[in-house]
Amino acid sequence: MKQLYAPWRSTYASTHDGDTSAQGCVFCKQFEEEHDEQHFILRRFTHCAIILNRYPYNAGHLMVIPYAHAADLHLLSPEARIELIQVSSAIIPVMRTQLNCEGINVGLNLGKPAGGSIPGHLHLHVLPRWTGDTNFLATLADTKPISFDLYEIFRKLRPTIDALVV
């Protein structure tokens, strides 16, 4: 893979050392703080939160993350599993209307070999897709540029997500 300079990832790369404990978990730390806009936490529910992915594949790439520090679905309480799916289901129509996406990927990366960058804390990805959202750079250079403002996407989605009934 060729490399594209991405200075915004340096903070993540220098602070995430692979620690999968709750004490070293970036998600657990963010949930403890009250800086939701800084951490792109769109909304908190009883058992999980919706967070805008700081290192997205596409504009509007969200994650639904349980508060419980667990690596797999079976380790969550039944209530947390239910809420995880209910919240994920509720944000899909929001993404379609607010982002005008043509498709959506929803999925879990369970374990590092499956693509989990933070394998110790389960998180469900909800990823908007558009026809042609991958271009020649991904094909020829295995590189994908992202050109949008995360804060702008956050401000666009937050009012509708705040109004969700789950």
C-alpha positions as CSV (number, residue, x, y, z in Angstrom):
1,M,0.0,0.0,0.0
2,K,1.3,3.5,-0.8
3,Q,1.0,6.1,1.9
4,L,-0.8,9.3,2.0
5,Y,0.3,11.9,4.6
6,A,-2.5,12.0,7.2
7,P,-1.3,14.2,10.2
8,W,-4.7,14.0,11.9
9,R,-4.0,10.3,12.7
10,S,-0.8,11.0,14.7
11,T,-2.7,11.6,17.9
12,Y,-4.5,8.3,17.7
13,A,-1.3,6.4,16.6
14,S,0.8,7.9,19.4
15,T,-1.8,7.3,22.2
16,H,-3.3,4.0,21.2
17,D,-0.7,1.4,22.1
18,G,-3.0,-1.7,21.7
19,D,-4.0,-1.7,25.4
20,T,-7.4,-3.6,25.4
21,S,-8.2,-3.0,29.0
22,A,-10.9,-0.6,30.1
23,Q,-8.3,1.6,31.7
24,G,-6.5,2.0,28.3
25,C,-9.6,2.1,26.2
26,V,-10.2,5.3,24.3
27,F,-13.9,4.8,24.2
28,C,-14.1,4.2,28.0
29,K,-12.1,7.4,28.6
30,Q,-14.4,9.4,26.3
31,F,-17.5,8.1,28.0
32,E,-16.1,9.2,31.4
33,E,-15.6,12.7,30.2
34,E,-18.3,15.3,29.6
35,H,-16.8,16.6,26.3
36,D,-19.3,15.1,23.9
37,E,-18.7,17.5,21.0
38,Q,-15.0,17.2,21.3
39,H,-15.3,13.4,21.1
40,F,-18.0,13.5,18.5
41,I,-20.5,11.8,20.8
42,L,-23.8,12.5,19.0
43,R,-26.1,11.1,21.7
44,R,-25.9,9.0,24.8
45,F,-28.6,6.3,25.5
46,T,-29.0,4.0,28.6
47,H,-26.5,1.3,27.4
48,C,-24.7,2.8,24.4
49,A,-23.9,6.0,22.5
50,I,-23.7,7.1,18.9
51,I,-20.3,8.5,18.0
52,L,-19.0,9.9,14.7
53,N,-16.0,8.0,13.7
54,R,-12.9,10.2,14.1
55,Y,-11.1,8.2,11.4
56,P,-13.9,7.5,8.9
57,Y,-14.1,5.5,5.7
58,N,-16.7,8.0,4.4
59,A,-18.4,11.2,5.6
60,G,-20.9,10.4,8.3
61,H,-19.3,7.1,9.4
62,L,-20.9,6.4,12.7
63,M,-20.3,3.9,15.5
64,V,-22.8,2.7,18.0
65,I,-20.7,1.8,21.1
66,P,-21.9,0.1,24.3
67,Y,-20.6,1.7,27.5
68,A,-19.7,-1.8,28.8
69,H,-16.1,-2.6,27.9
70,A,-16.6,-5.9,26.2
71,A,-14.9,-7.5,23.2
72,D,-17.9,-9.6,22.0
73,L,-21.7,-9.5,21.8
74,H,-22.2,-12.4,24.2
75,L,-20.4,-10.4,26.9
76,L,-22.9,-7.6,26.8
77,S,-26.1,-7.7,28.9
78,P,-29.3,-8.6,27.0
79,E,-30.5,-5.0,27.5
80,A,-27.3,-3.6,26.0
81,R,-27.5,-5.9,22.9
82,I,-31.1,-5.0,22.3
83,E,-30.4,-1.3,22.6
84,L,-27.3,-1.6,20.3
85,I,-29.5,-3.0,17.5
86,Q,-32.4,-0.6,18.2
87,V,-30.2,2.5,18.1
88,S,-28.4,1.2,15.0
89,S,-31.8,0.6,13.3
90,A,-33.0,4.0,14.2
91,I,-30.1,5.9,12.8
92,I,-30.2,4.3,9.4
93,P,-33.2,6.4,8.1
94,V,-31.5,9.5,9.6
95,M,-28.4,8.8,7.5
96,R,-30.5,8.3,4.4
97,T,-32.3,11.6,4.8
98,Q,-29.6,13.8,6.3
99,L,-26.7,12.5,4.2
100,N,-28.5,11.4,1.1
101,C,-26.6,8.2,1.0
102,E,-27.6,5.5,-1.5
103,G,-26.5,2.5,0.7
104,I,-25.3,1.7,4.2
105,N,-22.9,-0.9,5.5
106,V,-23.6,-2.0,9.1
107,G,-21.1,-4.3,10.8
108,L,-18.9,-5.5,13.6
109,N,-15.1,-6.2,13.5
110,L,-14.7,-8.8,16.2
111,G,-11.0,-9.2,16.9
112,K,-7.9,-7.6,15.4
113,P,-7.7,-10.0,12.5
114,A,-11.2,-9.1,11.5
115,G,-10.2,-5.4,11.2
116,G,-10.9,-4.3,14.8
117,S,-8.7,-1.3,15.6
118,I,-9.9,-1.3,19.2
119,P,-10.6,-5.0,19.6
120,G,-11.2,-4.9,23.4
121,H,-14.3,-2.6,23.1
122,L,-17.1,-3.8,20.7
123,H,-18.4,-1.1,18.4
124,L,-20.9,-1.4,15.6
125,H,-20.1,0.6,12.4
126,V,-22.8,2.3,10.4
127,L,-21.2,3.5,7.3
128,P,-23.0,5.6,4.5
129,R,-22.2,4.7,1.0
130,W,-22.7,6.4,-2.4
131,T,-22.3,5.0,-5.9
132,G,-18.7,5.7,-6.9
133,D,-17.5,6.6,-3.4
134,T,-14.3,4.7,-4.1
135,N,-12.2,6.1,-7.0
136,F,-9.0,5.5,-8.8
137,L,-6.9,6.2,-5.7
138,A,-8.4,3.2,-3.9
139,T,-8.0,1.0,-7.0
140,L,-4.5,2.1,-8.1
141,A,-2.8,3.3,-4.9
142,D,-4.8,1.6,-2.1
143,T,-5.4,5.1,-0.7
144,K,-8.7,6.8,0.0
145,P,-8.9,10.6,0.5
146,I,-11.5,12.0,2.8
147,S,-12.4,15.7,2.3
148,F,-15.0,16.9,4.7
149,D,-15.3,18.6,8.0
150,L,-16.1,16.2,10.9
151,Y,-17.6,19.1,13.0
152,E,-19.9,20.1,10.1
153,I,-21.2,16.5,9.8
154,F,-21.6,16.4,13.6
155,R,-23.6,19.6,13.6
156,K,-25.8,18.4,10.7
157,L,-26.6,15.0,12.3
158,R,-27.0,16.0,15.9
159,P,-30.4,17.7,15.9
160,T,-32.0,14.7,14.1
161,I,-30.3,12.1,16.3
162,D,-31.3,14.1,19.4
163,A,-34.9,13.7,18.3
164,L,-34.7,9.9,17.8
165,V,-37.1,7.8,19.7
166,V,-35.6,4.4,20.5
